[in-house]
Amino acid sequence: MRLFVALEIPEPVRREVRRRVAGLRERLPRARWVDPDVLHLTLLFLGEVAPERVAELAGRLGQAFAAHPALPLRLAGGGTFPAGRPARVAWIGVTGPPELAPLQAAVVRAAREALELAASSVPPATARAAAAWREAGERPFQAHVTLARCPSPWPRGAAEKFAAAFPGEIGPPFVADRGVLVESRLSPRGPRYRHLAELPLAAGSGERAGAGEEHGAEEEPEPGSGKAASAGEPGSGKTGSAEEPGAAGERPA
């Protein structure tokens, strides 16, 4: 099972992103755009995990989330990775409190404990995934929401045009009061997401999407996350793949 852990972006914020993207795509070079309906801030991309490990994983993640407070967040600014070079990923920044980085670190620790408890007996796919994101998780964590991936890197002019479409704050502020453990099922029409577990933060409240709920997407967002970000630059404290910053163990869909 291909899994990741994330904080969801509420509809009023997604609506504003959708509005800005509507007139932007045709003015930029070809890219694989993320469906705004499934935007999320990924804290940890796990990759392939054996089904028999999911219950233990969900339990430990639940404990990690319950020990941290709900987080006031806001999307702000935009940019591209890698900085100062032809763009491969276009992102939106995330502003938030200092508690965001400790939450992400706790998620990495909880997943490591769950998947390495029986490291000698887990299937090879799970062991390989654990090794990959464990190494990535040791790098700094950077909060961002991926909006597009560029198979042919964008030149500087296109990257600047993208950033100019996302000045300042994007949509209303919101409170993240829970995380989700999500399964990503790849298909010819793009990934389908299924919530396997809701992970409430301390004092979390409000309606929760039920486990087993499925969501469609044009492209799986490239998990990215981190310490509070400032407009125009995703948060300090980062993790990512070898090619770019992002959430721990982050990989393309």
N, C-alpha and C positions, 0 to 999 in steps of 0.2 A: 504494500500500500504506500502510495506516494503522499507524504504528509508535510504539513507546515503548521506553525502556531502564529496567530495574528491578532491584532486589534482591528475591529471593523470601523469603517468610515460611514457615518450616518447619511441618510438620503438628502437632507438639505445641503450638505457639503458636496455630495456626489452630483447633485443637480447643477451647482455652480461650475464644477469641473466640466460637466457635460456641455454646458452652455459655451464655455471658453474653447473647448476642443472642436465644437461644431464647425466653426469657420476656419480652423487652423490646419486641419489635416491636409486639405487640398493645396495649401500654400507651402507645404514642407515636402522634402523627399520621402520616398516610400519608407514605411516603418510598420512594425507589428504593434498596433495600438491596443492597450488594455481597455476592456469594456468598463466604463465608469460605474456600471451597476455592481461590480464586484471589487471595487477598490478597497484595499486594506493595507495596513501597516504590518508587515511581517516581522516578527521578533526572532523566529528561528525556522529555517527551511531544513527539514529532516531528510528528505529524499525517501528512498524505499525502506519501509519498516515492516517487519513480519507481523501479520495479523495477531498472532498470539502475544505480542508485546504491547498492543495498544491499550489494554485495560490498565496495566502497570504504568504505562506512560501517562495516560490521562489522570490517574490518581495522583501521581507525583507532580504533574503540572498543576492540578487543582490546588494542592497544598502550597505550591510556590505562589500562585496568584493570590490565594487567600491571605497571604502574609504581607501584601502590598496594597496601598491605597488606590482608589479610583484616581484617574489622571485627567486633568483639564488639558485638552489638546487643541491645536488649530493648524490647518494647512496654510503655508505661507511661502511665496516665492517659488521659483523653478530654475532648473539648470540641467546640465548634462554630465555624464561620466564618459570617459575620464576627463578631468578638468584640464582645459588648455590644449586638448587634442581632439581629433575628429570624434564626434559623439557616437557612442554605441548604445547608451541608455539615456532617456529623457525622464526627469523626475520632478516631483513636487516636494518641497520641503515640509517638515513637521516641526512646529514649536510646541514645547511642553516643559514640565517641571523637571528638576534634577532626578526625581524618583523614577523617571522612565528608564534610565540606564541600569540602575540596580534591578529593576523588574526583568529586563532582558537578560541580565547576567544570571538571575535566579532561574529563568526558563532554561537557559543553556545547562546549568548545573542539574536541574531536575531531569531533563531529558538524558543527560549523560549518565546519571545514576540509574534511570530506568532501563536504558539500552545496554549498559555495561554490566549490570548485575550478573548476567549469565553470558558474558561475552564469548566464552568458549563454546557455548551451545547454540547461540543464535545463528540463523541462516547467513550465508556469506553476504547477501544483499544488505542485510541489516548491519552487519559488521563493517562493510565498506562505507555505508552511509554515515555510521557513527564516527569512523575515522576521518572522513572528509569534513563533516561540520565541526568536529572537535578541534581540528586544526584551524578552521576558519574562525571559530568562536574565540580563539585566543587573540584575534586582532580587534582593534577598536570598533565600536558599534556606531552606525550613522543612520539617523532616522530620516527616511524618505519614502515616498510612495511612487513606485515606478508607473509611468504613464505610457511609455513607448520604448520599443527596442528597435535598433537600426541595423538590419542585416548588412547593408552597405553604409558605413559610418557617414554621418552628416558632416558637411563642411562647417567652418566657423559661422558663416552667415546664417545657416539654418539653425544652428544651436542658439545663436543670439536672437533669432526670430521667435524661437520657442520660449526662451526665457522672458522675452518682452511681453508675451501673452499672459504671464503669471506674476505681475508685480504685486508686492504687498500681500495682504491677507486674502485668503481664498475661502469664501463661504463663512458661516458663523462658527464660533468656537463650540466645542462639544466636550462631553465628559466620557472617557472610555471607562466603563464600569465592569467590563469582563473581557476575557480573551476567548478565542475559539481554537480548537484543534480541528484541522480541516484535512479531508482527503481530496486530492486532485486526481481526477481520472482523465487521462488524455484521450482525445478523439479527433477524427479528421476535421470536425467543426470547432475545435478548440477545447480547452479543459472544462470539465464539469466539477464543481466543488460540492462536497457533502460535509456538513458539520457532524463531527463525531462526538464532540463534548463541548459544553459551555464551561468556562473557567472564570467564575466571579472573582472580582477584586474585593478587598475589604469594603464593606458598606455599599457594594454594588447593588443596583436596583433597576427596575424597569422591565419591559418585555424582553424576553430572550428567545432567539430563534431556536427551534427544537432540534435535537440531535437527529441526524438523518436528513435534514433539509438540504435540497440540492440547488445549486446556482450555476448558471451558465456563464461563459466568458469567451471573448474572442481570443484572449491570450492570457495565460496565467501571469499575474503580476510578479515581477522579480522581487522577492522579499527584500525589504530594506528597513532598517530601523536604527535608532540610536539615542544618545543623549540629546536633550532638547536642542532643536535646530533654530537658526535664525533665518529670516526671510532672505532668499537668494543663496542660502547655503545650508545643506542638510546638517542635522545635529552633530555635535562632537561626540566622541565615543562611538566607535563603529566596528562593524564586522562585515565581511563580504567574501566573495569569491576571489580567486587569484587575479581576475581581470578587472574587478571593480569593487568599490565599497558596497556594503549592503548588510542584510541581516546575516546572522551566523549561518554558515553553510549554504548561503544563497547560491542558487543555480537557475539558469533559464528554464522555462517550461519545456 
